[in-house]
Amino acid sequence: MKSLALVVLLLVMTAPIARAADVVPLPADKQGFGTARSAASPVWFTLGHQGLSEIFHPDLSTPATRETRLLVDGKPGQAVTEPADDRSLTFRQRLRGEGWHAEITYVTDPQRAAVLADVGFSSSRPMRLSVDHVPMKGGSEVVSTLPTEPVRRAHGTFAVGFGAGVAQAALDRGFAAAQREYAQGWHTYLAGLRRPASADRRLYDQSVMVLAATEDKRNPGALIASPSFPWAFGFDRELAPELGPYALVWPRDLYHVATAMIAAGDRGIAMRALDFMLNKQQQPDGHLPQNTRTDGTLFWKSVQLDETAAPLLLAWQLDRRDASTVDHLRKAADYLLSYPNAPFSEQERWENQSGYSPATIASVVAGLVCFADLLHRNGENADRYLEVADEWQRKAGSWTATTTGPYEPKPYYLRLTKDGNPDAGTKYNLGDNNPADIDQRAVVDPSFLELTRLGVKRADDPTIRNTVRVVDQQLKEQGYWHRFTQDGYGETADGRPWNINWPTPTRTYGRLWPLLSGERGEYELLIGQKASAAKRLREIAATANSGLMLPEQVWDGRGTTSATPLAWTHAQYVRLAWSIDAGRPVERPDVVANRYEPAHRGR
């Protein structure tokens, strides 16, 4: 068997960003995602359908390479990806081409910023091997003792390293030693956590590791939404000057991941997430921005009030009420009280509409009540926060539940209202390539369940029950749910990628979101339907790809080319599993539910 020794060495980054014409569009449905537990290895790899896709360095907001593929006679193979070790983020790809096959196992070197790949190759006739490497930033040098003549069989290692001598040092150390240390880091981490009885063991462990891996190593507590760049965000430089924006930190996604990790037994990551929100993301006026890079630099700047409420909720979950934390939280709570026409928000949680949203109202009401409870525990008066929370809780239905809409039964909650009058036929454009305006009374959204999950409304409230029926009639398909009526965030009918910069109007279609099944499962626990909640957990699990990555969207039972892995989906799987074991949503703040449930009387 011929020896294969190949080094891909990335030099110190000094060259400009690659031109748009040089950027190769890659699908966002990553088949694997890995990094070492060690902070000494600030490098993360993703796997596509033909080999390595984006590698991130020095932080999780910076994709440094586009792809690195084994070529055989100048052509790549098609890969099937699987975990090589169920208790670490070690992945194996089996590649096949015409007359050949290869097996590649991937890890990162825990001692340095390098990705290592162990390669085994076999073919029916002599073939020439090479590596196709596409950097995103800086120059690259390929150093190789790969045989120049065609071979039938070969085995060896290649390394992608960042900084002079890093790749060679990783190669000199050897794949086996790096793999052992890499695996042991993850084994030790998982050994310190719990596992729920209701979850699939392999997918649960993978989900927890994926969530832990989304934390940046230079900026503790900065957990990105996804290490992927779906559709136009991966190739349209007008829309996204750099690859983005999923490799950013959203306070909302960060909250969902943090509460999942609390349930899993890793309170440390949740504590760091709260610190990042308050010390790196919070703005001088008290609000939290739409998203930031991992170093806290602003990216998208729209105001979403539920994200400003996120640290109030998370601090309550963690019982964080030291003076510094409370000072930051007070600024956030005061911002909510002073925001013009609150709880009207510039954007709601799907990020493309302004208005009065049941989900936003739920978040801000619950956040204010939780903050008031922290103040009470510190011996402070919190009446002004509770007065506003109580008023918004009473008015939630009058702002967002229609009695004149086109669906039955009524009243039911809308996605949002533009004017706080849910019985008015006010029209707005849904965006994302929707061709015409639509009556706000015709647009529904499963997000209204935030009202029950956060304890703002009773689960058996008549308007809640009505809306469950309406949402199922309008949005449930193939056993899953769409985000809202006529959602356009997804591929075209013939599978082309989503974009908004089309030369001619082109319709796009949002598909089904598995995380919404998790939210439905939490609601079902509140109405005593534990078996249905367990079914939702299995439905989420069924959307995992062969590498056990959970997607943003699915269609026909499979993940689309949407963002994968999506941290929010993995977090929802983890949290629902623990909620099923507990018989109730584990993240539901009792202080909110106890305040509103006894006195609640319908709309």
Buried (B, 14 or more C-beta within 10 A) or exposed (E): EBEBBBBBBBBEBEEEBBEEEEBEEBBBBBBBBBBBBBEEBBBBBBBBBBBBBBBBBBBBBBBBBBBBBBBBBEEBBEBBBBBBBBBBBBBBBBBEBEEBBBBBBBBBBBBBBBBBBBBBBBBEEEBBBBBBBBBBBBEBEBEBEBBEEBBBEBBBBBBBBBBEEBBBBBBEBBBEBBBEBBBBBBEEBBEEBEBBEBBBEBBBBBBBBBBBBBBBBBBBBBBBBBBBBBBBBBBBBEBBEBBBBBBBBBBBBBBBBBBBBBBBEBBEBBBBBBBBBBEBBBBEEBBBBBBBBBBBEEBBEBBBBBBBBBBBBBBBBBEBBEEEBBEBBBBBBBBBBEBEEBBBBBBBBBBBBBBBBBBBBBBBBBBBBBBBBBBBEEEEEBEEBBEBBBEBBBBBBBBBBBEEBEBEEBBBBBBBBBEBBBBBEBEBEBBBBBEEEBBBBBBBBBBBBBBBBBBBBBBEBBBBBBBBEBBEEBBBEEEBBBBBBBBBBBBBEEEEBBBBEBEEEBEBBBBBBBBBBBBBBBBBBBBEBBEBBBBBBEBBBBBBBBBBBBBBBBBEEEBBBBBBBBBBBBBBBBBBBBBBBEEBBBBBBEBBBEBBBEEBEEB
